[in-house]
Amino acid sequence: HFLLSVPEGDVVSYSELASAINRPKAVRAAASACAANRVGVLVPCHRVLRGDGGIGGYRWGIERKRSLLEGERARRLKSE
């Protein structure tokens, strides 16, 4: 449910995701859960990045993840 609260155009790290669900040491589990996500944009795992800011993996490919993030940022900037 936490990922649904991350606004379009924002990102969080896998570590922040783990902490937000009160499991700060479960970073790998958070990453695995995102990797197993089969409902794509409905549960926006594309908004989760590596701790170093790197894009990380994505079930449907890194280019699609990058495209989703760029599109969300553009829409957010346009609405501000």
C-alpha positions in Angstrom: 0.0 0.0 0.0 2.9 2.4 0.6 3.8 2.5 -3.1 0.3 3.8 -3.8 1.1 6.8 -1.7 4.2 7.8 -3.6 3.0 10.7 -5.8 3.5 10.6 -9.6 6.8 12.1 -10.4 8.4 11.2 -7.0 10.7 8.3 -6.3 11.8 6.4 -3.2 14.7 4.0 -2.7 14.3 0.3 -1.8 15.7 1.2 1.6 13.0 3.9 2.1 10.4 1.5 1.0 11.6 -1.1 3.5 11.6 1.5 6.3 8.2 2.7 5.4 6.7 -0.7 6.0 8.5 -1.0 9.3 11.0 -3.5 8.0 14.2 -1.4 7.6 16.5 -4.4 7.2 14.3 -6.0 4.5 15.7 -4.0 1.6 16.3 -7.1 -0.5 12.8 -8.4 0.2 11.4 -5.0 -0.9 13.3 -5.2 -4.1 12.2 -8.8 -4.7 8.5 -7.8 -4.1 8.9 -5.1 -6.7 10.5 -7.5 -9.1 7.5 -9.9 -8.6 4.9 -7.2 -9.2 2.8 -8.3 -12.1 0.4 -5.3 -12.2 2.9 -2.7 -13.4 1.6 0.8 -13.2 -1.3 -0.1 -10.8 1.3 -0.8 -8.1 4.0 1.8 -9.2 7.2 -0.2 -8.5 8.8 1.9 -11.3 9.0 4.7 -8.7 11.5 2.7 -6.6 15.2 3.3 -7.3 18.4 1.9 -5.9 19.9 3.6 -2.9 22.6 5.2 -5.0 20.0 6.8 -7.2 20.5 4.3 -10.0 17.4 3.2 -11.9 17.7 -0.5 -10.8 15.8 -3.2 -12.6 12.2 -3.4 -13.8 10.1 -6.4 -14.8 9.3 -4.8 -18.2 12.8 -3.4 -18.9 14.9 -0.5 -17.8 14.0 1.6 -20.8 10.3 1.3 -20.0 11.0 2.2 -16.3 13.0 5.2 -17.4 10.2 6.3 -19.9 7.5 6.0 -17.2 9.6 8.1 -14.7 10.4 10.8 -17.3 6.7 11.0 -18.4 5.6 11.4 -14.8 8.2 14.1 -14.1 7.2 16.0 -17.3 3.5 15.9 -16.4 4.3 17.0 -12.8 6.4 19.9 -14.0 3.8 20.9 -16.5 1.1 21.0 -13.7 3.2 23.1 -11.3 
